[in-house]
Amino acid sequence: MKKEKNTNHSVSINDAIWAQFGASLEMLENAINICPDEHWNTDLNFWYTSYHCIFWTDYFLTTEPKNFEPPVPFTFSEFDPLGKKPDRVYTKIELLTYIAHCRQKANKLITGLTTETLNDRWINAYKNYSLLEILLYNLRHIQHHSAQLNLLLRQTINNAPTWVSQAKKLNE
């Protein structure tokens, strides 16, 4: 039997980008949530990998990178060329709050995209990308670190969050 195409369901590029970008943030959030407290601050660097990922997510969501400022209590430590870690270990609650900040920032940016703004430039000392490309780059970075965290969870507690196919709309 031949399947008919569902022509009643159209998706905007904004919806498609949000569905996948938001899903990547949910996967990171799920990994942080499932991490047992006893593994948070160990040589596994679970907290730091989480923080690193969220910091750069926030930075890459800033359309004018020279104007980037992380929210309190976070610092610019990730820009340290020697790889200096922050002065203290951030808590799960702090990092989950930072993800919520990034989720709002990403949703606002993505839902406001137009055909023209997709080609706006995101430029810093090392990158000159279109806004679309920095969003895709950012999504890949989040997935890379979410996968690392999920592997650590499998290796330490033999459990990890399941795959998130699509993000819910932010207002759901």
C-alpha positions as CSV (number, residue, x, y, z in Angstrom):
1,M,0.0,0.0,0.0
2,K,1.4,3.4,-1.0
3,K,1.6,6.0,1.8
4,E,0.2,9.4,1.0
5,K,2.1,12.5,1.9
6,N,0.7,14.5,4.7
7,T,0.4,17.9,3.0
8,N,-1.4,19.5,5.9
9,H,1.7,19.7,8.0
10,S,4.1,22.4,7.1
11,V,7.1,23.3,9.2
12,S,9.0,26.6,9.1
13,I,12.8,26.5,9.2
14,N,12.5,28.3,12.6
15,D,10.4,25.5,14.0
16,A,12.8,22.8,12.6
17,I,15.9,24.5,13.9
18,W,14.2,25.0,17.3
19,A,13.0,21.4,17.5
20,Q,16.6,20.1,17.1
21,F,18.4,22.9,19.0
22,G,16.0,22.7,21.9
23,A,16.3,18.9,21.9
24,S,20.0,19.1,22.2
25,L,19.6,21.4,25.3
26,E,17.1,19.0,26.8
27,M,19.6,16.1,26.3
28,L,22.3,18.1,28.1
29,E,19.8,19.0,30.9
30,N,18.8,15.4,31.3
31,A,22.4,14.3,31.6
32,I,23.0,16.8,34.4
33,N,19.8,15.9,36.2
34,I,20.7,12.1,36.2
35,C,24.2,12.6,37.4
36,P,24.5,11.4,41.0
37,D,25.9,14.0,43.5
38,E,28.8,11.8,44.3
39,H,30.0,12.0,40.6
40,W,29.4,15.7,40.2
41,N,32.9,16.9,41.4
42,T,35.4,14.2,40.7
43,D,38.2,13.6,38.3
44,L,35.5,12.8,35.7
45,N,34.9,16.5,35.4
46,F,31.2,16.1,35.0
47,W,30.4,19.5,36.4
48,Y,33.1,21.2,34.4
49,T,32.2,19.5,31.1
50,S,28.6,20.6,31.7
51,Y,29.6,24.2,32.5
52,H,32.0,24.4,29.5
53,C,29.2,23.3,27.2
54,I,26.7,25.8,28.6
55,F,29.1,28.7,28.6
56,W,30.0,28.2,25.0
57,T,26.3,27.7,24.1
58,D,25.5,31.1,25.6
59,Y,28.5,32.7,23.8
60,F,27.6,31.2,20.4
61,L,24.0,32.4,20.9
62,T,25.2,36.0,21.3
63,T,24.8,37.7,17.9
64,E,27.5,40.3,18.7
65,P,30.2,38.1,20.4
66,K,32.2,41.2,21.5
67,N,29.2,42.1,23.7
68,F,28.9,38.7,25.4
69,E,28.7,38.7,29.2
70,P,27.8,35.5,31.1
71,P,25.1,35.9,33.7
72,V,26.1,36.0,37.4
73,P,27.7,34.0,39.0
74,F,29.6,32.8,35.9
75,T,32.8,34.4,34.8
76,F,34.9,34.6,31.6
77,S,37.2,31.7,32.8
78,E,36.5,29.8,29.6
79,F,38.3,32.4,27.6
80,D,41.5,31.8,29.6
81,P,44.1,30.6,27.0
82,L,45.7,28.3,29.6
83,G,42.4,26.5,30.2
84,K,42.0,27.7,33.8
85,K,38.8,26.4,35.4
86,P,36.4,28.6,37.3
87,D,37.4,29.5,40.8
88,R,34.7,27.2,42.3
89,V,32.6,24.2,41.4
90,Y,29.2,25.3,40.1
91,T,26.2,23.4,41.4
92,K,23.6,21.5,39.4
93,I,21.0,24.1,40.2
94,E,23.3,26.9,38.9
95,L,24.0,25.0,35.7
96,L,20.3,24.0,35.2
97,T,19.4,27.7,35.6
98,Y,22.1,28.6,33.1
99,I,20.6,26.1,30.6
100,A,17.2,27.7,31.2
101,H,18.8,31.1,30.3
102,C,20.3,29.6,27.1
103,R,17.0,28.0,26.2
104,Q,15.2,31.3,26.4
105,K,18.0,33.1,24.5
106,A,18.0,30.4,21.8
107,N,14.3,30.3,21.4
108,K,14.1,34.1,21.1
109,L,16.9,34.1,18.5
110,I,15.6,31.1,16.5
111,T,11.9,32.2,16.4
112,G,13.0,35.7,15.3
113,L,15.1,34.4,12.3
114,T,14.2,35.6,8.8
115,T,15.6,34.6,5.5
116,E,17.8,37.7,5.7
117,T,19.0,37.2,9.2
118,L,20.0,33.6,8.6
119,N,22.9,35.1,6.5
120,D,23.9,37.7,9.1
121,R,27.5,37.2,10.1
122,W,28.7,35.9,13.5
123,I,32.3,37.1,13.7
124,N,34.9,36.8,16.4
125,A,38.7,36.5,16.2
126,Y,38.5,32.8,15.0
127,K,35.3,32.4,13.2
128,N,33.3,34.2,10.5
129,Y,30.1,32.2,10.1
130,S,26.5,32.9,9.0
131,L,24.0,33.0,11.8
132,L,22.6,29.7,10.5
133,E,26.1,28.1,10.6
134,I,26.9,29.2,14.1
135,L,23.6,27.8,15.3
136,L,24.4,24.4,13.6
137,Y,28.0,24.6,15.0
138,N,26.6,25.3,18.5
139,L,24.1,22.4,18.2
140,R,26.9,20.0,17.3
141,H,29.0,21.3,20.3
142,I,26.1,20.6,22.7
143,Q,25.6,17.1,21.3
144,H,29.3,16.4,21.5
145,H,29.4,17.1,25.2
146,S,26.0,15.6,25.9
147,A,27.4,12.4,24.4
148,Q,30.5,12.6,26.6
149,L,28.4,13.0,29.7
150,N,26.1,10.2,28.7
151,L,29.2,7.9,28.2
152,L,30.4,8.9,31.7
153,L,27.0,8.1,33.1
154,R,27.0,4.7,31.4
155,Q,30.5,3.9,32.7
156,T,29.8,5.0,36.3
157,I,26.2,4.2,37.0
158,N,25.2,2.1,34.0
159,N,22.4,4.5,33.2
160,A,21.9,7.5,30.9
161,P,19.0,9.6,29.7
162,T,17.1,8.5,26.5
163,W,17.3,10.3,23.2
164,V,15.2,13.4,22.8
165,S,13.8,13.6,19.2
166,Q,12.4,17.1,19.2
167,A,12.1,19.8,21.8
168,K,8.7,20.9,22.9
169,K,7.6,24.4,21.9
170,L,8.9,26.6,24.7
171,N,5.5,27.7,25.8
172,E,4.2,24.1,26.2
